[in-house]
């Protein structure tokens, strides 16, 4: 068990305060910034305990299963998570999610991580999910990764693969040169 020093009296008092998630920001370019009330251990960080939601108790949620924590700090109260495209794509495909702070929430499982005295982060259920403090829009244009032209039929077909989801209704075929 950990101890903190009470300044002035020379006595140690056990740390009994569990860390909490104070706020979070979602960058739709692919990053999640978590701010905790005290330093937590990054070495034991379990990303599968994080779920992003469109609302409290939402039917739409996205668990982070392919993403990873950035940085080399062992202990920090600020955590940056690089969101993998496999985790980000379902978020971008749902136009009713992560467009404003009031449609972007987070829940945390009990095994997310702990502080330096091994006290676990306080769980946040989907019913009490924390609202985002900031949403940063995706400003990077999609890039064509691959093209396939099939002229074997009388109609012909061009297939384009992009590096991120696109809104098909916004696709302008007259813009080809």
C-alpha positions as CSV (number, residue, x, y, z in Angstrom):
1,X,0.0,0.0,0.0
2,X,1.2,3.5,-0.8
3,X,1.8,6.4,1.5
4,X,1.8,10.1,1.3
5,X,3.7,12.5,3.6
6,X,1.7,15.0,5.5
7,X,3.9,18.1,5.4
8,X,4.7,19.6,8.8
9,X,3.9,16.7,11.1
10,X,6.3,14.1,9.9
11,X,3.7,11.3,9.8
12,X,2.8,9.2,6.8
13,X,-0.9,8.6,5.8
14,X,-2.0,5.8,3.5
15,X,-3.2,6.9,0.1
16,X,-6.8,5.8,-0.1
17,X,-8.0,8.1,-3.0
18,X,-8.7,6.2,-6.2
19,X,-7.8,8.1,-9.4
20,X,-10.6,9.3,-11.6
21,X,-11.0,10.4,-15.2
22,X,-11.4,14.1,-15.0
23,X,-12.0,14.9,-18.7
24,X,-11.3,13.6,-22.2
25,X,-10.9,15.0,-25.7
26,X,-11.4,13.2,-29.0
27,X,-9.5,14.1,-32.0
28,X,-11.2,12.6,-35.1
29,X,-7.8,12.6,-36.8
30,X,-7.1,9.6,-34.6
31,X,-6.3,10.5,-31.0
32,X,-7.9,10.3,-27.6
33,X,-6.6,12.5,-24.7
34,X,-7.5,11.4,-21.2
35,X,-6.9,13.6,-18.1
36,X,-6.9,11.9,-14.7
37,X,-7.1,13.4,-11.3
38,X,-3.7,12.0,-10.4
39,X,-0.8,10.1,-12.1
40,X,-1.6,6.6,-13.2
41,X,0.5,3.7,-14.3
42,X,0.8,3.5,-18.1
43,X,2.5,0.1,-18.0
44,X,-0.6,-1.6,-16.9
45,X,-3.0,0.4,-19.1
46,X,-5.8,-1.9,-20.5
47,X,-7.3,-0.2,-23.6
48,X,-10.1,-2.8,-23.9
49,X,-11.6,-1.2,-20.8
50,X,-12.4,2.0,-22.7
51,X,-15.7,2.4,-24.6
52,X,-16.7,5.4,-26.5
53,X,-20.5,6.0,-26.7
54,X,-22.9,8.3,-28.6
55,X,-24.9,8.9,-25.4
56,X,-25.3,7.5,-21.9
57,X,-26.6,3.9,-22.3
58,X,-26.3,4.3,-26.1
59,X,-26.9,1.4,-28.5
60,X,-23.9,2.7,-30.5
61,X,-20.5,2.2,-28.8
62,X,-17.0,1.6,-29.9
63,X,-14.5,-0.3,-27.7
64,X,-10.8,0.4,-28.3
65,X,-9.3,-2.9,-29.2
66,X,-6.6,-2.1,-31.8
67,X,-5.3,1.3,-30.5
68,X,-2.3,2.0,-28.3
69,X,-1.0,4.4,-25.7
70,X,1.6,6.9,-27.0
71,X,4.6,8.1,-25.0
72,X,7.4,6.7,-22.9
73,X,6.3,8.0,-19.5
74,X,5.7,5.3,-17.0
75,X,3.5,7.4,-14.8
76,X,1.3,10.4,-15.9
77,X,-2.0,12.1,-15.3
78,X,-2.3,12.8,-19.1
79,X,-2.6,9.9,-21.4
80,X,-2.7,10.1,-25.2
81,X,-4.1,7.1,-27.1
82,X,-3.5,6.7,-30.9
83,X,-6.8,5.4,-32.2
84,X,-6.2,2.7,-34.9
85,X,-8.2,3.0,-38.1
86,X,-10.0,-0.2,-37.3
87,X,-11.3,1.5,-34.1
88,X,-11.9,4.9,-35.7
89,X,-13.7,3.8,-38.9
90,X,-17.0,2.8,-37.1
91,X,-16.9,6.2,-35.3
92,X,-16.5,8.1,-38.5
93,X,-19.2,6.1,-40.3
94,X,-21.9,7.0,-37.7
95,X,-22.8,10.6,-38.4
96,X,-24.8,10.8,-35.1
97,X,-21.6,10.2,-33.1
98,X,-18.6,12.3,-32.2
99,X,-19.8,15.4,-34.0
100,X,-20.3,17.4,-30.8
101,X,-19.4,17.0,-27.2
102,X,-23.0,16.1,-26.3
103,X,-22.9,13.0,-28.6
104,X,-19.5,11.8,-27.4
105,X,-19.2,9.9,-24.1
106,X,-16.7,7.5,-22.5
107,X,-17.1,4.7,-20.1
108,X,-14.2,2.9,-18.3
109,X,-14.0,-0.6,-17.0
110,X,-12.6,-1.5,-13.6
111,X,-9.4,-3.0,-14.9
112,X,-8.3,0.1,-16.9
113,X,-5.2,0.9,-14.8
114,X,-4.2,2.0,-11.3
115,X,-2.3,4.8,-9.6
116,X,1.3,4.4,-8.3
117,X,-0.1,3.0,-5.1
118,X,-2.0,0.3,-7.0
119,X,-5.4,1.9,-6.4
120,X,-7.6,1.2,-9.4
121,X,-9.2,4.0,-11.5
122,X,-12.8,4.5,-10.6
123,X,-15.1,2.7,-13.1
124,X,-17.5,4.8,-15.2
125,X,-20.5,2.8,-16.4
126,X,-22.4,3.5,-19.6
127,X,-25.2,4.9,-17.5
128,X,-22.9,7.5,-16.0
129,X,-20.6,7.9,-19.0
130,X,-18.5,11.1,-19.0
131,X,-19.2,13.7,-21.7
132,X,-16.3,14.8,-23.9
133,X,-14.8,18.2,-23.1
134,X,-13.6,18.7,-26.7
135,X,-14.1,17.3,-30.1
136,X,-11.5,18.1,-32.7
137,X,-12.7,17.7,-36.3
138,X,-10.8,15.5,-38.8
139,X,-9.0,17.9,-41.1
140,X,-7.1,15.3,-43.2
141,X,-8.6,14.5,-46.6
142,X,-9.1,10.9,-47.5
143,X,-6.4,9.4,-49.7
144,X,-7.0,6.8,-52.5
145,X,-5.0,3.7,-51.6
146,X,-5.9,1.5,-54.5
147,X,-7.8,1.5,-57.8
148,X,-9.3,-1.4,-59.8
149,X,-10.7,-0.8,-63.3
150,X,-12.8,-3.7,-64.6
151,X,-13.7,-3.2,-68.3
152,X,-14.7,-6.9,-68.9
153,X,-18.4,-6.0,-69.0
154,X,-20.2,-3.5,-71.3
155,X,-20.7,-1.1,-68.3
156,X,-17.2,-1.1,-66.8
157,X,-16.5,-0.5,-63.2
158,X,-14.0,1.6,-61.3
159,X,-13.3,0.6,-57.6
160,X,-11.5,3.0,-55.3
161,X,-10.2,2.1,-51.9
162,X,-9.6,4.9,-49.4
163,X,-7.5,5.1,-46.2
164,X,-10.6,6.1,-44.2
165,X,-14.4,5.9,-44.5
166,X,-16.0,8.4,-46.9
167,X,-19.6,9.6,-47.3
168,X,-20.6,8.0,-50.6
169,X,-23.3,10.7,-51.2
170,X,-20.6,13.3,-51.3
171,X,-18.6,11.5,-54.0
172,X,-18.6,13.6,-57.2
173,X,-17.9,11.5,-60.3
174,X,-17.7,14.6,-62.5
175,X,-14.5,15.7,-60.6
176,X,-12.4,13.0,-62.3
177,X,-9.8,14.3,-64.8
